[in-house]
Amino acid sequence: MFGSCPTGHTLSTLTIPFHAILRGILNADSMAVAIGAVTKPRRASAGNYLIGKAGEAFDIEAGPTTFNFICPGEGLMTHANHFQKANPAIRDAIPSLWPDSLVRDFRASKLLKAEHPRITYLLFRICYGITLTVPTQSVPTPEGN
């Protein structure tokens, strides 16, 4: 039968793997097509997709059947390993597995906002290198304070 697979699933139940969605983004000739590469198909897994070109960036937090769309605020966007927007259709396991993701995102946002627009590679590394190995650790700054 047309539209069926040997496993008994129809084409309408197939999901698109993460790497194929990335290829769709890279092959896109416009931001709209790149965003559609994420939002149109049913995805095989959750993923975060930062899509941008000179002067524009958008972030899509995607679950298999739904997604969140995040625009940069004041020319700046941070993201760690967890979903930033609450969405009842997405179960986010990351905070329970890696709770430092929540702290890393908060601290990165705070440090990068303080230095914006003078963000350097060193500052970026400091922001995303922070972990909760020592819960009371101080937040490093580019000057080492």
Residue pairs with C-beta under 8 A, 6 or more apart in sequence:
3 10
3 11
3 12
4 10
4 11
5 11
5 14
14 42
15 41
15 42
15 43
15 44
15 64
16 24
16 41
16 42
16 43
16 44
17 44
17 45
18 43
18 44
18 45
18 47
21 37
21 38
21 41
21 43
21 47
21 49
22 49
24 34
24 37
24 38
25 34
25 37
25 38
25 49
25 51
27 37
28 34
28 36
28 37
31 51
31 53
31 56
31 58
34 51
35 51
35 58
35 60
38 49
38 51
38 60
38 62
38 67
39 60
39 62
39 67
42 64
42 65
43 62
43 63
43 64
43 65
44 64
45 64
46 61
46 62
46 63
46 64
46 90
47 62
48 59
48 60
48 61
48 62
48 79
49 59
49 60
49 62
50 57
50 58
50 59
50 77
50 79
51 57
51 58
51 59
51 60
52 58
57 72
57 77
58 69
58 70
58 71
58 72
59 69
59 70
59 71
59 72
59 77
59 79
60 67
60 68
60 69
60 70
61 67
61 68
61 70
61 83
61 84
61 85
61 87
61 90
62 68
63 87
63 89
63 90
63 91
65 89
66 87
66 89
66 90
68 83
68 84
68 85
68 87
68 90
70 77
70 79
70 84
70 85
71 77
74 113
74 116
75 116
75 117
76 109
76 112
76 113
76 116
78 105
78 108
78 109
78 112
78 127
79 105
80 101
80 102
80 104
80 105
80 108
80 128
81 94
81 98
81 101
81 104
82 92
82 94
82 95
82 98
82 101
82 102
82 105
83 90
83 92
83 94
84 105
94 101
95 101
95 102
99 132
100 130
100 131
100 132
103 130
103 132
104 127
104 128
104 130
104 131
107 127
107 130
107 139
108 127
108 128
108 130
110 139
111 123
111 126
111 127
111 139
111 141
112 119
112 123
112 124
112 127
115 123
115 142
120 142
122 142
123 142
126 140
126 141
126 142
130 137
130 139
130 140
